[in-house]
Amino acid sequence: MKSFAFTGSGSLTGAMALAKTGPGTLTINTTNTYTGATSVTNGALIVNGALNTSAVTIRSGATLGGAGRLGAGLTMQSGSFLAPGNGAGTLTITTRSRNQAA
């Protein structure tokens, strides 16, 4: 089982999606503005940075953790796990709202 981390000054931007599918942990310590979905089907996603414009879905058996920010909402399926913070920390989740014409 391998674990990976996004660190440093770079970021993921533009029209793309992120799929976390294998066992192990993906840690995101950077601020990212890509616009596609983030899906976690296995293992853990730890967000200590930010996913400002990507809606996040955590599937059954997978884990979301960290002390970062999700700016486009979160869907957690039955059987998924939430582990906010590093120790006793805060994971901030917000949803962008859009004005729609009637």
Steps between C-alpha positions, in 0.01 A plus 500: 500500500650832392424851617554819301491874581454819299728757663696810406398803298330327204129439458248315288302742282267503202256247362598167653373245749674307777425133570654334808446128435764287674577419862726734691477871566511805275580816697434839339692782668459752215223737390337372181244651261427226247133489401426129457378259764712329766402139567644269767409133459768339718748602769514850644509856371652744750443867414723738695500753216194591294281361225324827424301414187471121494198316639625206709334157522615239752376151416419216740811370678711810420607774744519880487717677756718802557482857619455678167214646297252354252340787311256327264317260727531145624302180446571211736341171408373258763793304640758775443704654781572858609813571705532881524814671620848397593417394851217730604484727196240648269412403144303785340236409242307758299288488188503753223157628411392608155226738398271338245253682282138390542 
